[in-house]
């Protein structure tokens, strides 16, 4: 299983091209960051970085994984922040994007479930095309998108 901590470590090392710089940014020991990447490489069966001096150079596999890792790492941080805010009762409005293929019954079921747990929350539903929704998520303007899954095949 791949953890969000491993993904965050991977994305940060990728961005900074350095285990040491990533460890400083993440507030973790360098050995911890390296261990998370090593474990991720073991799970995947692929090397993610080659070390050239003090520089961590991404492999082709890392280049393909990075865009989604960056998004997942950011969403995990946002999720944690929102979860902690929800616990403290600070969230009052949530916007959920969906595409035209999302069944109305699913939307109503989700809304009813959220409203049963959080009586005072306002939910805004925005129907947009899939690409617009994904752009909004990548920009950090949206937190959640409901759409049919696309079958994606990654060949490593």
Residue pairs with C-beta under 8 A, 6 or more apart in sequence:
1 43
2 40
2 43
3 36
4 72
4 73
4 76
5 36
6 36
6 37
6 39
6 40
7 40
7 69
7 72
7 73
7 76
8 26
8 73
8 76
8 77
9 22
9 26
9 28
9 33
9 36
9 37
9 40
10 36
10 37
10 40
10 48
10 62
10 65
10 66
10 69
11 66
11 69
11 70
11 72
11 73
12 22
12 25
12 26
12 33
12 73
13 19
13 22
13 33
13 37
13 49
13 56
14 49
14 56
14 58
14 62
14 66
14 69
14 70
15 22
15 70
16 22
16 25
17 55
17 56
17 57
17 58
18 54
18 55
18 56
19 30
19 33
19 34
19 37
19 56
20 30
20 54
22 33
23 29
23 30
23 32
23 33
26 33
37 48
37 49
40 48
41 47
41 48
44 61
44 156
45 156
46 59
46 61
46 156
47 59
47 61
48 58
48 59
48 61
48 62
48 65
49 56
49 57
49 58
49 59
49 62
50 56
50 57
50 59
51 57
58 66
61 156
64 154
71 137
71 138
74 140
75 137
75 143
78 140
78 143
79 143
82 91
82 143
85 91
86 118
91 118
91 121
92 120
92 121
92 122
93 121
93 122
93 123
93 124
94 114
94 121
94 122
94 123
94 124
94 143
94 144
95 123
95 124
95 125
95 126
95 142
95 143
96 110
96 123
96 124
96 125
96 126
96 142
96 143
96 144
96 145
96 146
97 126
97 127
97 128
97 133
97 136
97 137
97 142
97 144
97 145
97 146
98 107
98 125
98 126
98 127
98 128
98 133
98 145
98 146
98 147
99 127
99 128
99 129
99 130
99 133
99 145
99 146
99 147
99 148
100 127
100 129
101 147
101 148
102 127
102 146
102 147
102 148
106 146
107 125
107 146
110 146
111 123
111 125
114 121
114 123
115 121
115 123
126 142
128 136
130 147
133 142
133 145
133 147
134 145
136 142
136 145
137 143
137 145
